[in-house]
Amino acid sequence: MPTRLKKLPLVFAILSAALCSLAHAQVHYQPDGGPWTQRADGGPDAVVDGWYLNLGITGLRVKLLEDAPRHLLVKHVFEGSPAAHKVRPGDLIVGAGGQRFATDHKNGYGMDCFGPDGPILEFAEALEASQSEAGKGRLPLTLLREGQVEEVELEVSRRYGNYAETFPRDCRKTEIILAELLDYLVLHQRDDGSWGSPPHDTFAPLALLASGEQKHLAAVKKNVKMHAATTAAQDDSGLINWRYMAAAIVMSEYYLATGEKWVKQELQEVYDFLISSQYVDLAQVNEKVKETHPDALPRGALDSHGGWGHNPGFEGYGPISMLTGQGALAFALMSRSGIEVDRARHDAAYDFLARASGRNGYVWYEDQAAGADDWADMGRTGAAGIANLLSPYQEPRYQERALAHARVIGAHPGSFPDTHGSPVMGMGYAALAAHADAPSFRRLMDANKWWFVLAQCPDGSFYYQPNRDNAGYGADSRISATAVTAFIFSIPRRNLHVTGKPWQR
């Protein structure tokens, strides 16, 4: 993880531009061979020899090439998929839907690099069109095989059809996919009730709860009991605040949905821990910081005040916006659940997020704005947005901030699947915040339809695509993307407080 990022807006902008100009491709591929050399050590992708881009329900996995930016190199073909025995590893896909790829792909991280322009977008558009009535469920591909041009046609069927213009709302394809994703999550829930990590244990249970279906409630309760069993008012585990944020949010939504009294006592314990782990005093600064992160030492009483970092108090490079947004959201949901939340502590978190926000509403990594009009990955902005939207306080500033966060996400939707650290966490929170402003949510979904088309797998799950950080790929190549997609597709149902369920103060 980086050292503390104070006073770096200009450096950020320069590095972003430099990274984008060095190479070409949607994913941030690296000199050491990453992400292509990374392998899944379990699950359905363990048979694949690298971390490649999934091309939707075709069953194809491909690699992007720096020296052939309009080609997709086939690296794996799943047996039983539409591409099996028609496309081979080593083939170069140079066109789809009867058209040659017309645009180079691009690489890097920054305002000029985000988005799918190139063969990835063109393939996604062709695949989506092939599933329409006019497309007849057939996807023509143009290949280069051993130097010769080959034309093949994949039978992708019309079972799913096309995403509606209003997707994920009022969309038949969304509903079919969502039902499959929820079943997949139930099937892959662990014996202890978890799905494996805090992002999974946030979005998987929330998606199942948002379904409103009684058959999924047992899986949600099993996860809530896991959260309850693994949290306490005092806890000295490592990287702990991520886990407690997930517990607070999921347990609050479950309590608000069911009213089960035992949950409230567990929520109180989580609240007590979050109060203890919030940074509010210079006395909480870990002495080790002076040696390990001397540039991160707070420069005054308000530096990082009100935030949460990976662990309680101030350690390492200190509190960060992504966790602080979740903390402010957790307090808002706990307040709705009847927990007495200390307003001074709650507003300290909101103030941290306000200091992190640029004039345009974009939230930087910690409590200093990146720049008035800079933007990049939107997960932090999303967490701040939904936290402000659900504020239990009457002053208009919270709703004004929520709207600003929603609108900057809608104005710059290209970074949606490329957020820092955990892309799936960033996607979930960005979609939540954008939903507060209908035009912004619409722009976000439209700009990223390609991702939903290509992340879908033939077995009904969704795939964790290579991304900005190229981090977190291992045994979990499917659960994370499956959980966050199910959650995003459930947002229009408004069955959760975070997705707009009415609440009386």
PyMOL commands that set and color helices and strands:
alter all, ss='L'
color gray80, all
select helices_A, chain A and resi 9-22+56-58+119-130+172-187+200-210+214-229+241-258+261-277+282-284+289-292+294-296+321-336+343-356+379-389+397-411+413-415+423-434+438-447+449-455+479-493+497-499
alter helices_A, ss='H'
color red, helices_A
select strands_A, chain A and resi 53-54+60-64+72-77+92-96+99-100+138-145+148-155
alter strands_A, ss='S'
color yellow, strands_A
deselect
rebuild
show_as cartoon
